[in-house]
């Protein structure tokens, strides 16, 4: 669990949350330990009854972290007996932070992974040159806000990390992620952004073929380039490396939807939701899309209803209501779409969205036309 809520961390300019998120993702490489995803962990941190939530989700070990000024206190707790397995504190500065990450990782591995005779996860260490890792964490922190200024700010931090450590694979993957996100946020269909994203992801893989995030970013960029089979292959590689990395499962499921295999997509996104039960909206959006293409429009609307902010899924909701014959509700969703995007053009948008088989595009077109688009 991170030491602060994301709002507190942003207000204080803290990178401690980003440090814990990066550590969590690294631990996902274990094939014997399921790790609760960072988004859910942050929400557990913000809850009033953490112990009850951890028990409900069958969490055996909790890494509890607390910040005091420029120091981070960390303790690993075995929840069934409330036993503190290990505890330490360290400075949150560029000279100490990479050593702190390695110490936490080593403690977790000794307490958990080594207890079940599993190999140790690979942990990057920048003891001699910590500044690149520090910049990388600042980039992760910036990406907690999904808007164009934040994405470009994150890219600057990732590039700063690369200036100090040119072969830093995680920073290369971070740049790739920002480029794909900019392509989505600007909606200009700029192919150069995706080409650059693909190149950075490939460079990250060349530096570290055990980095699941690099294969994940390659797969995401390839999806929007229309390279659906290549995307599936890359995301399969990512999942083989980190089978419990919920965001990898989500991205894999999203590509399966576009690959006209909604049944497999729904099974995979449900696995991601199980690993990250207080899921980001994108997970439910993908589950809704898979349900729509399976012809289960009521289930699609159920997943959309679980989103914290369902506005991005208004097109899908409109199509689902229309296919159920609920014209008034479909029109209400259409009004919401056009309010946010008055220049929306159905045919132009359908050409942007890659689908492997034409039936999928036609089914979506049918729902949207019935909704009045």
N, C-alpha and C positions, 0 to 999 in steps of 0.2 A: 504494500500500500504506500502511495506517495505521501510525503510529509504534509502537503497542503492541498487544498482544492485548487483546481486549475485557475480560478479567478484570483485567489490569493497569490498564487505563484506569479501570474502575469503582473499583478499590481506591485509586487515586491521585486520583480525582475529576477526571480529565482530560477536556477537551472536544476535544482534538486529533483523536481518532479521528472524532468527530462532524463536525468541520470537513472532514476528508478525505472522509468519506462524502457530505456535502452537495455538495462540489465534484464528486465522481464522478457523482452523479445529474444535476447540472447539465450535465456534459459529454455525457450520454446524448442530448441534443437534437441532436447532430451526426448528419447522415444519411450521412456518409462515414467515420466512425471508430467502430468497435465498442469499447465500454468494458467491461472486466471488472467485474462487479457487486461491491458492497462486501462482501457475505458471503463470496464466494470470495477476494477480496483479503485479507480478515482472516485466512482460513485459510492462504493462501500465506505471509503474514507469520509465522505461527506454525510453519511447516514448517522442516525442517532443510536442505532442498535447494531454495531458492527459484528459483535459476537454471534448474534442470532442469524444474521445474513451468512456469515462464514459457515456456521453449522448447517444452515439450510442447503448450502451448495457443497457440503461435504469437504470443506477445505481442511486439510490436516496440518499444514504448516502455513504460518502467516509471517511475512517479513514486515514488521511494523517500523515506521521511520518517523522521526520528529526533528524539526529544525529549531535551533536556538541561535539567533543572530547568524554568524557565519560558520556554524558547526552543525553537523548532521548526526543525530543519534539513531542507531540501527539495532534492532533486536529480532532474532528469529525465534518464533514461539511455536511449540508443538501443541496444537489446539486441544486435543482430547484431554490432556493433563495440565494444560496451561503452563507447561514447562518452558522456561527460557533456555534455548539450546545454545545460543551464542549472542553476544552483544558487543558493540564497539561504537566509537564516535570518531569523526575525522573532520578536517577543515574543508569548506567548500570554496577552494581556490584552485587556479590552474595547476599549481605545483603538486597538490595533494589529491585531486579528484580522481585521476585515473588509478592511482594506487588504492583509493577508497573503493572504487568499483571492483577492482581485482580482489580486494579483501572480502567484500561482501559475497562476490561470486564464489570464491574459494570456500567460505564458510557454509554457504548453501549446499555446495557440492559435497563437502565433507559430511554434512548433517543428513542430506537426503540421498543424493545420487550414489555416493560411495556406500551408503548403508544397503542399497539394493544391488551393489556390484555392477553398476552401470558406468560406462566410460564417462570421463569428465568432458563437459562441454568446452568448446574452444572459446576462449575469452581474449579479446584484443587488449593489449596493454600499451600505454604510451608513457611509461615511467620516465623515459629520457626526454621525450618531446610532448608534454601534456597539452600544449596550447591548441593543436589541431583537434583533439578530442573535446576540449572545452568549447571551441567554436562549433563543433558538430552538435553538441548538446544545446547550444543556443539556437541552432537551426531547428532542432526537434521542438523546442519550446515555441518558436514562432509559428510552427505548423499547427498548433493547438487552435488557431483561429483560421477558419477556411474562407479567406477573402483574398483578393488579388494583392493588396499591399503586404499582407502577412506572408503569402507564398513567395513573393519576390524578396522580402526580407530574409526568409529562410534560405533562399538560394544564395544570397550574399554570404551568409554564415557558412554554408556548406563549401562555397568556393574559397572562403578564408581558410577553412580546414584543409582544403586541397593545396593551398599555397604553402602551408607548412608541412604537409605530408601528401605528396602527389599520388601515392598509391593507396590512399585511405578508401577502401572499398565502400564502406557504409556512407561516406560523404558523397561518393560518386552516385550511389543509389539514391541518396537524398536529392541531389540535383535532378536526377531523372524524374523523381516523384514530383518536384515542383514544376517541371516543364509540362508533364501530363495534366497536373491540376490547373495550370494556367490555360491550357488548351480547353479544358472543360469550362472554366469560369468565364473566359472571354467569348466562347461559343462562336469564334470566327472561322473555325475549321481550318486553322493555319497548319499545314502539313509540316513545316519546318520545326515547330515545337515538338511534334511527335518524333521526327527523325533525330533531333538532338537528344530527346529522352531515351530513345532506343540505343543510341551510341553510348551514352553515359552508363546505361544499365549493362551493356556488353563490356564496357571498360571495368565496371565493378566486378563482374563475373570473372574477367581475366585476372584480376588481382586476388580474388578470393572465391573459389568455387563452392565453398561451404556457407556462403552468406545467402540465406533464403530470401532476404529482402531484395537482393540484386536480381534474382530470377523473378521475383514477384513484380518488380518495376518493369522488367523486360516484357513480361506477359501483359501487363496493363497497357503499356505503350503500343504493343503489337495489336491488341484488341481493337483500339481506336483507329489503327492504321488499316483495319480490315484483314489482318493476318491471323485469322481465328485459330487455325490448326497450330501455327507457331506459338500463339499465345497459350493454348492448352498445354503444349509441350513444356514451355517455360514454367508455367504454374504447377505442373506436375512435378517438375524438378524441385521447385520451392517447397512443395508439400512433402516430398521425400526427405528433404533436409530437416524441416521443422514441422512435423506432423501436428503439433498442437498450437501452431501460430494461427490464431483465429482470423487475422486479417488476410493471411494467405488463402485460407479456406473460403473466405468471403470473395476475394478476387477470382479464385478458381470457379466458384459458383456463378459469379457474374458472367464470366466468359462462357460457361456452359449454357447459360440462358441464350446468349447470342449465337452459340453453336447449334441452336435448335434442339437442345437436349434438356428441356425443362425439368424432367423427372430426376435426372442425376443432379441438376443444379439445386433442386429443392432439398434433396437429401444432404448435399454438402453444406448448404447455407444453414440447415438445421443443426449440423455438427458445429458450425462456427458459433451459432447462438448458444449452444450448450456450453461451449468453452468460454463465451463472453456473454453471460445471461442478461446483463443489463446493457443490451447491445446498442451500438450507434444506429442512427436512423437508416444508414445505407444498407445494413444487413436486412432490415425488414422490407426495404424497398426492393432489394433483389429477390427476397422470398415472395413478395407480391407479384413481381414480374414473372417468376417461374410459375406461380399459381395461375396467373392469367393465361399463359400459353398452354397450360394443362386444361384450360376450360373451366377452372374452378374460380369463378369471378367473386363469389362470396368470400372465399378464403383470401383472395387477393386483397379485398377491402378490409378484411380482418387484420392482415399484416400492416396495411397502410394505417389503420387505426391505432396501431402500437407505436407508430412513429411519434417522437416528441414534436417535430415540425413536419407536417405532412404536405406542405405546399409544394416541395419539389416533385412529389408523386401525384400532383393534381391531374396531369394528363392520363396517367394510368387509372386513377380513380374514376375519371370521366368515362373512359372506355369501359371499365368494369360495370359501372352503373348502367351504361347504355346497353351493354350485352345482357343485363338482367331485366331490361325493359323499364328501368326507372328513369324516364326521360327528364323529369324535373331535377333530380339529384345530379344527373349527368350534365345538364345545362349549368347548374350552379358551379360545378367543378370547372367547366369550360370558362365561365366568367372569371374565375380566380386565375386560370392560366393566362387569359388575355390581359388581365389587369397587371400581372407581373411581366408579361412579354407581349405587348400590343402588336408587334411585328411578326408574331409567330406564323409561319407558313408550313402547313402540314406536309406537302410534298417535299419541300426542301429539307425539312427536319428528318423525314423518313429516309431520305437519301444519305444523310449523315450517319444514321445509326446502322452499324453492321449486323446483318443476320446471315447465317450460313444458308438457310433455305427460305425460299420465297413465301411459303405458306405463313411463315411467322410475320413477315412484314404485312401481308394481306390481312391476317387476323387482327393485327394492331390497327391497320387502316380502317377495317370494318367497324371496330369499336369507336374510333375517333370520329369517323363520318357520322355514325349514329348519334354521337354526342353533339354534333353540330359544327364540327371543325371543317 
